[in-house]
């Protein structure tokens, strides 16, 4: 559903049962894999009927606008995706959905954790698959090593599991296409294309001034929430969402020196904005160069500027639908439902000191111009 701004809606909180179940399976991943295999065996005939057709990957630096895109696409009848309810145990997407359908838990909309006006229920799309990446790939969030996974990577155990897992989602949601948003996948695009040669990528970029403002707001918010509930810090590690707060990491794009510089800038309040700007510049320079070097990946990708999504919504969404090769007729009701609410946020003031403004523009100018900014 489109985002709302209702003071009567509650804020999201982690139910204790949900937290402890998720924590149990995080601490016992081998057991999680065994019950995953059990579910897969029970669904083996239906899984065998499914093919992996043009999976959709949405990525970009966190707070770029990926959530609204996966939310819209999740309403398309052909598309399956992970949902909030899967966070309890992502290894059992089919059975967890069956159990959830027998309860009334988390059915009413609540403001999501980010306090950005987006309402969620247990059926809302969520970035869940990072749980698998951090289990199968050791050190995937280690700042001290390159986090890039390219086409030379081969991991049979992960690939067999991952493809089977996607098929279970397709079975459960009676869909033919898989879609996911995962900000960390920005460092795995070539690997994903090697797994799925017909994959479609939506890569989201945002004006660095408003993007840095949003990043800083969320980082402060997560520190505040951590002080109120210590479970949040552990929860972000459980599900692999380590973009903000005490557990935040930097995606190391084969540049450990820049990672150190970003973390050093983050450590001081007066240079934090410059640190986020440097992170923005590093991620989007890497992406720009990668698409120049890899023609197949470039042809499989569509870059969407967040500002175009908000200000030129109809044309931008039409381009997205054409690129993804999904039914425009079936997407039209979704487009009509969202198009009037697609606007740049007004719930925070992207105000910076003159020093911060100079630093952001200085650090991002060269890369930003490649995407039509400044």
TAZIVEN-V92271 format. One record per helix or strand. SS is the DSSP state (hx for helix, st for strand). FROM is the first residue (numbers start at 1). LEN is the number of residues. If there is no record, write none. Layout:
# TAZIVEN-V92271
SS,FROM,LEN ; SS,FROM,LEN
This chain:
# TAZIVEN-V92271
st,11,1 ; hx,16,12 ; hx,29,14 ; hx,44,5 ; st,56,4 ; hx,66,9 ; st,79,2 ; st,83,1 ; hx,84,4 ; hx,93,8 ; st,110,2 ; st,119,2 ; st,125,1 ; hx,130,7 ; hx,156,17 ; st,177,5 ; hx,183,5 ; hx,189,7 ; st,200,6 ; hx,208,21 ; hx,231,9 ; hx,245,3 ; hx,256,11 ; hx,269,25 ; hx,295,6 ; st,301,5 ; hx,306,6 ; hx,313,12 ; hx,328,14 ; hx,354,17
